[in-house]
Amino acid sequence: MNFIDHVRLCSRSGSGGNGSVHFRREKHVPKGGPDGGDGGRGGHIIVRGNSQLWTLLHLRYRKHVIAGNGGHGEGGKRFGADGEDVILEVPLGTIVKDAETGEVKVEITEDGEEQILTPGGRGGWGNDHFKTATNQTPRYAQEGGEGLEEWVVFELKLLADVGLVGFPNAGKSTLLSVISAAKPEIADYPFTTIVPNLGVVKYRDFKSFVVADIPGIIEGAAEGKGLGTRFLRHIERNSVLLFLVPADTEDPKREYNILLDELRRYNPELLDKRRLLAISKSDMLDEQMLEEFKEELPDDVEAIFISSVAQQGLQELKDRLWQIINA
């Protein structure tokens, strides 16, 4: 699969160069003072946001990232060159964690944003810095600082306004394909979607918003059933969660509550997001069945009846989503 959202690699910054021990010795200056230059700093490992990327595939096989060492100082107060930095470009929404502690070290959300992941070692001072009135010929200089080596984990969390949540085969990919230009794989069997998809929904007056479709959740996903919770990180950044429950389900309230419970077990903060319930495949319901279905819906969430195939309720859905996003 080309969609890679989790990468583990070793990040090693460069060591700083040593300061120089040197004295000015010219034809008519036999006892010149110290003029040792400073060492250059070691190269940094830098993370930069790139809006043209949408996956971490380019980092998957790059297990070690090593920056250059700084050059040593020289006489005549000549400084060593700084070590060469290594810049890792990542999609927007990428976070970098310490592989051992899980601490978030870097978070990239804007195009062109740069943050230092692993700083290079400092350059050592030359002996020119250590001269004093009582020690005019210091014969020592500072060594450069060692570079750092650490194992880090890159995780991609898609940036979208709306996240689609539902069981497999609930119609999420079909909805995304109808309201946006995205072309996700669509079939009549569960788990057709095995990687997240993004779609840009065109709205009135040339406005737009982004919808993310993640693989379906099943009961027990928190224990690893189905595709587990691997892709739930992609809805952590969404402003609105759009729950999809098909009209042919036997108990819509139970299905909705199962989805809510799986989100709560993965991350309780997801329940603080604004929610909207869409009943997909509603073209299957006649007026009497529609009224009976409404009585079985949960009371704590607004519901809209839609049909992606019959193009019913889609404009109302987009209007309501736009209002919630901009509330």
Protein Blocks (a to p, Z undefined) as FASTA:
>chain_A
ZZdcbdcddddddddddddddddddfklmbbccfbdcddddddddddddfkbcbfklmmm
mmbccddddddddehhiacdddddddddddehiacddfklopafbdcfbghiacdfbdcd
dddddfklmgcfklmbccbdcddddddddddddddddddfbdcdddehilmmmmmmmmmm
bdcdddfbehkblcdcddddddehhiacdddddddddehklnopajljmlmmmmmmpmbd
cddddfkbfblmlmmmmmmmmmmmmommlmmpccddddehklmpcfklmmmmmmmpcfkb
ccddddfklopoklmmmmmmmmmmmZZ
